[in-house]
Amino acid sequence: MQELDLLILGAGWTSTFLIPLLRARHLTFAATTRDGRPVANEPTLRWTFDPTEPPPSTATSDATPKNQFSPLPLAKHILITFPLTTAAQSHLLVTGYTTAKSRSDQSPPRFIQLGSTGIWQIPQKTTWVSRRSPYNTTSPRAEAEDELLRLHGCVLNLAGLWGGERDPSTWVGRVAKSLEDVRGKKSLHMVHGQDVARGVLAVMGKWEEHARGQRWMVTDGFVYDWWALMAGWADVSSSSKTEGDDGKQVDQGRKGEVDRRPSQQARWVFQLMQEEKIWALPRSMEALGRCYYGREFWETFGLVPLKGRI
């Protein structure tokens, strides 16, 4: 049985960037989805993780019953893209796959879990937050990630994802529906799907040096100010109609580019700037509150983000 370079468990949005990069670098891979649909013009295996199934037997007899990991190919690296929510789930997946696929002539598989920087959204003693800062150890995802780290895997905690169909400028209307919503918006951290893909391959390439048993915070190296983004996207509207400076609805499509009006969120931003005596945007790091230290991952793995600055 050929050992692949990478097996992607749960090929979704991230894989639309990862699979083309794997092809470009001539790495062997396979991917799974719930329904076996193609992803990035690549066929996938129909497979779903069942956290309730007992782990496979360690017996070597040909009579050993098949289990959920039997259909999966042998791979050197296993990328888990879906969230695991208990330590038991991480233990089952890692030990189950390893037991089902272990061979005496192969090194144990290396597991990479994609997580979220949301685990650091707790009160911090300092403005700057790094991968070593306190995090919410009681959150289900963190508990699962900690178990995977104990089993010598690697966790990549990703900032907000963008790229392709994910356009952050379209989020404004959902996250800021009122003046008070805007008032509460401070820092934002992002990373592009293409850089996530590059990061995964970097981890595979420097596993023993920097990845085994390590948790990494992955951002594009920027700390964004929500107010600055809303003001900068003042001319972006999801509808042809927007509210003008006089409070009346203006049909942007009919009036064209000559007499456009800024978004309501941008006007709220400038109102708050006046109230809070903010002279210009972006606001200071101290005003933004939680700021992630986004340089360490790239520096350690010898890379620079390709798609910084949304």
Order of alpha helices (4+ residues) and beta strands (2+ residues): beta-alpha-beta-beta-beta-alpha-beta-beta-alpha-beta-beta-alpha-alpha-beta-beta-alpha-beta-beta-alpha-beta-beta-alpha-alpha-alpha-beta-alpha
